[in-house]
Amino acid sequence: MSLVTPALVRPSHRFETPWVRLKSIAVSSTAASAGSPGSPQPAGPVALSARWPVVEVSRLVADMVPPPRFDSVRFDTYVPDPGQPSQTNAVKRLAEFAGTMGTDGPGARRKWFRRESAAAQGPAGVYLDGGYGVGKTHLLASLWHATPARPEQKAFGTFVELTNLVGALGFQRAVQALQGHRLVCIDEFELDDPGDTVLVSTLLGKLAAAGVRLAATSNTLPGRLGEGRFAAADFMREIQGLSARFASVRIDGEDYRHRGLPEAPRPRTDEQVTAYATGTPGAALDDFGPLVAHLATVHPSRFGALCDGIDAVFLRGVEQVTDQATALRLVVLADRLYDREIPVMASGTPFDRLFSEEMLTGGYRKKYFRAVSRLTALARDADRLTGAGAGAGPGTGAGAG
């Protein structure tokens, strides 16, 4: 008897990246196929663990734009919490910052390089500091959209994507690629190791000297970057240098992704995850262990390309992660899935217990809490789009077909 399952349906906002070469093998609902790229693929979901994306270096800078989730956001679409005046103030401060960057068109760059006075030009950078889910990325993307410059004169990327760009191009080529921009936006700015502290400090110094305006978001105030993770005193000179380049804007509030919403959906059974994946066009179905192992073989800069063409992700047997390197790779994957609005349905350990207590109290805890927040939101999307509540599944309740 065939099993009929409701399909996940969502608007298609995924990245279109013609410069990405993607080798993949489609899989059945139970095991990966042994087929080869280019051969006829069996019906059913693909496996992320069977994909090896190759991204052309020449397109890395061109790809630094706000992700699809933030294509249409603007300052006037941000809804401040009435009980948090700092949110309204942040919108005002960023709109003013955008206004200091002049107008686009002939002669704009010449005016830019005349070096207006500090008072007229404003701060070299603005830094949005706040908790998880208060809309920092929304506001940063809104600033990118509001800046009067052509898209190729603006760059938007996460801190990880920026360091990956430097790794791919080399430092001097990265400076050359970005120094002609009017604005560089850096989302989730965190200094994960001392090497990144020096690297980013030097890069931003070069860009600021070239007249590039900077904007960043983080869950940590600029002057406290690196504390609790490495010996910040050894790098205080670089950290203070970064702090001096930004005017800090604090945003208070609760995580909007869970504001007034029910608890995160409970994990499904393996059978439910498999059935939903089989009935969902554009699905990826993976067992958690093999996927985690595969991520260790793919550079994090390619995690976005890994998700190309995927409309929903289904994971079986999620387990708590205790290895730091594995956990950090999952953080990057969660960010790329969230950027692309890809729902995630899973069985096994709930996402709020994905990382160990030791990790949630350690130096990378802000990254892990962000990943939990985003994965929970994506799990709720999957639960809603299937038309079934937690615990329901194909053949039961609202999900019966």
C-alpha positions as CSV (number, residue, x, y, z in Angstrom):
1,M,0.0,0.0,0.0
2,S,1.4,3.4,-0.9
3,L,1.7,6.0,1.8
4,V,0.3,9.4,1.1
5,T,1.8,12.3,3.0
6,P,1.2,16.0,2.9
7,A,4.0,17.9,1.2
8,L,5.7,20.9,2.6
9,V,5.0,23.9,0.4
10,R,6.8,27.2,0.8
11,P,7.7,30.1,-1.5
12,S,10.8,29.6,-3.5
13,H,13.4,32.1,-2.2
14,R,16.5,30.0,-2.4
15,F,19.7,31.3,-3.8
16,E,20.2,30.9,-7.5
17,T,23.9,30.3,-8.0
18,P,24.8,29.3,-11.5
19,W,28.5,29.4,-10.6
20,V,28.1,26.5,-8.2
21,R,28.9,23.0,-9.5
22,L,27.1,20.5,-7.3
23,K,27.7,16.8,-7.4
24,S,25.0,14.8,-5.6
25,I,23.4,11.4,-5.4
26,A,19.7,11.0,-4.9
27,V,18.6,8.6,-2.1
28,S,15.7,6.5,-1.2
29,S,13.8,7.1,2.0
30,T,16.0,4.5,3.7
31,A,19.5,4.5,2.2
32,A,21.8,6.4,-0.1
33,S,22.1,5.2,-3.7
34,A,25.3,4.1,-5.1
35,G,24.6,5.9,-8.4
36,S,27.0,8.4,-9.9
37,P,26.4,12.1,-10.8
38,G,24.7,12.5,-14.2
39,S,23.1,9.1,-14.1
40,P,19.3,8.8,-13.8
41,Q,18.3,9.5,-10.2
42,P,15.6,7.5,-8.4
43,A,12.5,9.3,-7.1
44,G,12.6,10.5,-3.6
45,P,14.6,12.9,-1.4
46,V,18.2,13.6,-1.8
47,A,20.8,13.4,0.9
48,L,22.9,16.4,2.0
49,S,25.6,13.9,3.0
50,A,25.9,12.8,-0.7
51,R,26.6,16.3,-2.0
52,W,30.0,18.0,-2.7
53,P,29.4,21.6,-3.8
54,V,32.3,23.4,-5.5
55,V,31.9,27.2,-5.4
56,E,33.9,29.4,-7.9
57,V,36.1,31.8,-5.9
58,S,35.4,34.6,-8.4
59,R,31.8,34.7,-7.3
60,L,32.4,34.9,-3.6
61,V,32.2,38.7,-3.4
62,A,29.2,38.9,-5.8
63,D,27.4,36.6,-3.5
64,M,27.7,38.9,-0.5
65,V,24.2,40.2,-0.4
66,P,21.4,39.8,2.1
67,P,20.0,36.3,2.1
68,P,16.6,35.5,0.7
69,R,14.9,35.7,4.1
70,F,15.8,39.4,4.1
71,D,15.2,40.3,0.5
72,S,12.2,42.5,1.2
73,V,12.9,43.8,4.7
74,R,13.1,47.6,5.2
75,F,13.2,49.9,8.2
76,D,9.5,50.5,8.0
77,T,8.8,46.7,8.1
78,Y,10.6,46.4,11.4
79,V,8.0,46.3,14.2
80,P,9.5,47.6,17.4
81,D,8.3,46.1,20.7
82,P,6.4,49.0,22.5
83,G,8.0,47.9,25.7
84,Q,11.5,48.2,24.4
85,P,12.3,51.9,23.4
86,S,15.8,50.9,22.4
87,Q,14.4,49.1,19.3
88,T,12.8,52.3,18.0
89,N,16.0,54.2,18.8
90,A,18.0,51.6,16.8
91,V,15.8,52.2,13.7
92,K,16.3,55.9,14.0
93,R,20.1,55.6,14.5
94,L,20.5,53.3,11.5
95,A,18.4,55.5,9.2
96,E,20.6,58.5,10.2
97,F,23.7,56.4,9.5
98,A,22.4,55.5,6.0
99,G,21.7,59.2,5.4
100,T,25.4,60.0,6.0
101,M,26.5,58.0,3.0
102,G,25.4,60.5,0.4
103,T,23.7,59.7,-2.9
104,D,24.4,57.3,-5.7
105,G,25.2,58.4,-9.2
106,P,28.0,60.2,-11.1
107,G,30.4,61.9,-8.8
108,A,29.3,60.0,-5.7
109,R,32.6,58.3,-5.2
110,R,34.5,61.5,-5.8
111,K,32.6,63.2,-3.1
112,W,33.2,60.1,-0.9
113,F,36.9,60.4,-1.2
114,R,37.0,64.1,-0.5
115,R,37.0,63.0,3.2
116,E,34.2,65.1,4.8
117,S,34.7,66.2,8.4
118,A,34.1,63.6,11.0
119,A,31.0,65.5,12.2
120,A,29.4,65.5,8.7
121,Q,30.5,62.0,7.9
122,G,29.5,60.4,11.2
123,P,31.1,57.3,12.7
124,A,33.1,55.0,10.5
125,G,30.9,52.1,11.7
126,V,27.8,51.3,13.6
127,Y,27.5,48.2,15.9
128,L,24.2,46.6,16.8
129,D,24.4,44.7,20.1
130,G,21.5,42.7,21.5
131,G,20.2,39.3,22.4
132,Y,18.9,36.6,20.1
133,G,16.0,37.3,17.9
134,V,15.5,41.0,18.5
135,G,15.8,41.8,14.8
136,K,19.4,42.8,14.4
137,T,19.8,41.0,11.1
138,H,16.6,42.6,9.9
139,L,17.9,46.0,10.7
140,L,21.4,45.3,9.2
141,A,19.8,44.1,5.9
142,S,17.5,47.2,6.0
143,L,20.6,49.4,6.2
144,W,22.1,47.6,3.2
145,H,18.9,48.2,1.2
146,A,18.6,51.9,2.4
147,T,22.2,52.8,1.5
148,P,22.1,54.8,-1.7
149,A,24.6,52.7,-3.7
150,R,24.4,50.1,-6.4
151,P,24.4,46.5,-5.1
152,E,27.9,45.9,-6.3
153,Q,29.1,48.8,-4.1
154,K,27.6,47.2,-1.0
155,A,28.6,43.9,0.7
156,F,26.6,41.8,3.2
157,G,27.8,38.7,4.9
158,T,28.3,36.9,8.2
159,F,31.5,37.1,10.1
160,V,32.3,33.5,9.1
161,E,31.7,34.3,5.4
162,L,34.0,37.3,5.7
163,T,36.8,35.2,7.1
164,N,36.1,32.5,4.5
165,L,36.4,35.2,1.8
166,V,39.9,36.1,3.1
167,G,40.9,32.5,3.2
168,A,39.8,32.0,-0.4
169,L,41.2,35.2,-1.9
170,G,44.1,35.9,0.3
171,F,44.3,39.1,2.5
172,Q,45.5,41.6,-0.1
173,R,43.0,40.4,-2.8
174,A,40.2,40.6,-0.2
175,V,41.1,44.2,0.7
176,Q,41.2,45.1,-3.0
177,A,37.8,43.4,-3.6
178,L,36.1,45.3,-0.8
179,Q,37.9,48.7,-0.6
180,G,35.8,50.1,-3.5
181,H,32.6,49.4,-1.6
182,R,30.6,52.2,0.1
183,L,29.3,49.9,2.8
184,V,30.3,46.5,4.3
185,C,27.8,44.8,6.6
186,I,29.0,42.0,8.9
187,D,26.3,39.9,10.6
188,E,27.0,37.9,13.8
189,F,30.4,39.5,14.5
190,E,32.3,37.4,16.9
191,L,36.0,36.7,17.3
192,D,36.3,33.0,17.5
193,D,40.0,32.8,17.9
194,P,43.0,35.1,18.3
195,G,44.0,34.7,14.7
196,D,40.6,36.0,13.6
197,T,41.0,38.9,16.0
198,V,44.1,40.1,14.2
199,L,42.8,39.3,10.8
200,V,39.5,41.2,11.1
201,S,41.1,44.1,12.9
202,T,43.6,44.6,10.2
203,L,41.0,44.1,7.4
204,L,38.6,46.6,8.9
205,G,41.4,49.1,9.4
206,K,42.3,48.9,5.7
207,L,38.7,49.3,4.6
208,A,38.0,52.2,7.0
209,A,41.2,53.9,5.7
210,A,39.8,53.5,2.2
211,G,36.6,55.3,3.1
212,V,34.4,52.2,3.5
213,R,31.6,52.5,6.0
214,L,31.1,49.5,8.3
215,A,28.1,48.0,10.1
216,A,27.9,44.9,12.2
217,T,25.7,42.9,14.5
218,S,26.7,40.9,17.5
219,N,25.5,39.6,20.8
220,T,28.7,41.1,22.5
221,L,29.6,44.7,22.9
222,P,32.7,45.7,20.9
223,G,34.9,46.3,23.9
224,R,34.2,42.9,25.3
225,L,34.9,40.8,22.2
226,G,36.8,37.6,23.0
227,E,36.2,37.7,26.7
228,G,35.3,34.3,28.2
229,R,36.7,32.5,25.1
230,F,40.4,33.3,24.9
231,A,42.9,35.4,26.8
232,A,41.5,38.7,25.6
233,A,44.2,40.7,27.4
234,D,46.7,39.4,25.0
235,F,44.8,40.9,22.1
236,M,43.3,44.0,23.9
237,R,45.0,46.4,21.6
238,E,43.3,44.9,18.5
239,I,40.0,44.5,20.3
240,Q,40.0,48.1,21.5
241,G,41.0,49.2,18.0
242,L,37.9,47.5,16.7
243,S,35.7,49.0,19.4
244,A,37.0,52.5,18.5
245,R,35.7,52.1,14.9
246,F,32.1,51.6,15.9
247,A,29.3,53.5,17.5
248,S,27.5,51.0,19.6
249,V,23.7,50.8,19.5
250,R,22.0,48.5,22.1
251,I,18.8,46.7,21.2
252,D,16.9,45.1,24.1
253,G,14.0,42.7,23.9
254,E,13.0,39.0,23.8
255,D,13.5,36.6,20.9
256,Y,10.8,37.5,18.4
257,R,11.0,34.0,16.9
258,H,9.4,32.6,20.1
259,R,7.5,35.7,21.3
260,G,4.0,34.6,22.2
261,L,4.4,31.3,20.4
262,P,3.8,27.8,21.8
263,E,6.7,25.5,22.8
264,A,8.9,24.1,20.0
265,P,7.4,21.0,18.3
266,R,8.4,17.7,19.9
267,P,10.6,15.5,17.7
268,R,8.9,13.1,15.3
269,T,9.5,9.4,15.0
270,D,11.9,8.1,12.4
271,E,9.0,6.7,10.5
272,Q,7.2,10.0,10.4
273,V,10.3,11.9,9.3
274,T,10.8,9.4,6.5
275,A,7.2,9.4,5.4
276,Y,7.0,13.2,5.2
277,A,10.3,13.4,3.4
278,T,9.2,10.9,0.8
279,G,6.1,12.9,0.1
280,T,7.8,16.3,-0.1
281,P,9.2,17.7,-3.3
282,G,12.6,19.2,-3.0
283,A,13.3,17.3,0.3
284,A,16.6,16.3,1.7
285,L,16.6,13.3,4.1
286,D,19.6,12.4,6.2
287,D,20.6,10.4,9.2
288,F,22.2,12.7,11.7
289,G,25.4,10.8,12.2
290,P,26.4,10.5,8.6
291,L,25.4,14.1,7.9
292,V,27.6,15.4,10.8
293,A,30.5,13.3,9.5
294,H,30.0,14.7,6.0
295,L,30.1,18.3,7.2
296,A,33.6,17.7,8.4
297,T,34.6,17.1,4.8
298,V,33.0,20.3,3.3
299,H,34.4,23.8,3.9
300,P,31.9,25.9,5.8
301,S,32.0,28.5,3.0
302,R,30.2,25.9,0.9
303,F,27.4,25.1,3.3
304,G,25.1,27.5,1.5
305,A,25.7,25.8,-1.8
306,L,25.1,22.5,-0.1
307,C,21.5,23.6,0.4
308,D,20.9,24.8,-3.1
309,G,17.7,23.4,-4.6
310,I,16.5,22.1,-1.2
311,D,13.0,23.1,0.0
312,A,12.9,21.1,3.3
313,V,15.4,19.2,5.4
314,F,14.5,16.0,7.3
315,L,16.8,14.5,9.9
316,R,16.6,11.2,11.6
317,G,18.2,10.3,14.9
318,V,19.4,13.7,16.1
319,E,21.8,13.3,19.0
320,Q,23.3,15.7,21.5
321,V,26.7,17.0,20.3
322,T,29.6,17.1,22.7
323,D,32.5,17.8,20.2
324,Q,33.2,21.5,19.8
325,A,34.3,21.4,16.1
326,T,31.1,19.4,15.2
327,A,29.0,21.8,17.1
328,L,30.4,24.9,15.4
329,R,29.8,23.3,12.0
330,L,26.2,22.7,12.9
331,V,25.9,26.4,13.9
332,V,27.0,27.4,10.4
333,L,24.6,24.9,8.8
334,A,21.7,26.2,11.0
335,D,22.5,29.8,9.8
336,R,22.5,28.8,6.1
337,L,19.2,26.9,6.5
338,Y,17.6,29.8,8.4
339,D,18.8,32.3,5.8
340,R,17.1,30.3,3.1
341,E,13.9,29.7,5.1
342,I,14.3,25.9,4.8
343,P,12.0,24.1,7.3
344,V,13.6,21.3,9.3
345,M,11.8,18.3,10.7
346,A,13.7,15.9,13.0
347,S,13.5,12.8,15.2
348,G,15.6,12.1,18.2
349,T,17.0,14.7,20.6
350,P,15.0,18.0,20.7
351,F,16.9,21.0,19.3
352,D,16.9,22.7,22.7
353,R,19.1,19.8,24.0
354,L,21.3,19.6,20.8
355,F,24.3,21.1,22.6
356,S,25.6,19.9,26.0
357,E,25.3,22.0,29.2
358,E,29.0,22.5,29.2
359,M,28.8,24.0,25.7
360,L,25.9,26.3,26.6
361,T,28.0,27.8,29.4
362,G,31.3,28.0,27.6
363,G,32.9,30.6,25.4
364,Y,30.9,29.8,22.3
365,R,27.5,29.8,24.1
366,K,26.2,32.8,22.1
367,K,26.6,30.9,18.9
368,Y,24.9,27.8,20.3
369,F,21.9,29.7,21.7
370,R,21.5,31.4,18.3
371,A,21.6,28.0,16.5
372,V,19.0,26.6,19.0
373,S,16.8,29.6,18.4
374,R,17.0,29.3,14.6
375,L,16.5,25.6,14.4
376,T,13.5,25.8,16.7
377,A,12.0,28.4,14.4
378,L,12.6,26.1,11.4
379,A,11.1,23.1,13.2
380,R,8.0,25.2,14.0
381,D,7.8,26.1,10.3
382,A,8.0,22.4,9.3
383,D,5.3,21.5,11.9
384,R,3.0,24.3,10.6
385,L,3.5,23.6,6.9
386,T,2.7,19.9,7.3
387,G,-0.7,20.9,8.8
388,A,0.0,18.6,11.8
389,G,0.7,19.3,15.4
390,A,3.5,17.9,17.5
391,G,3.1,14.1,17.7
392,A,0.9,13.9,14.7
393,G,2.1,12.4,11.5
394,P,1.0,10.7,8.2
395,G,-2.0,8.6,8.8
396,T,-3.0,10.3,12.1
397,G,-4.8,13.5,13.0
398,A,-4.6,16.5,10.8
399,G,-1.8,15.0,8.7
400,A,-3.9,12.0,7.5
401,G,-4.1,11.6,3.8
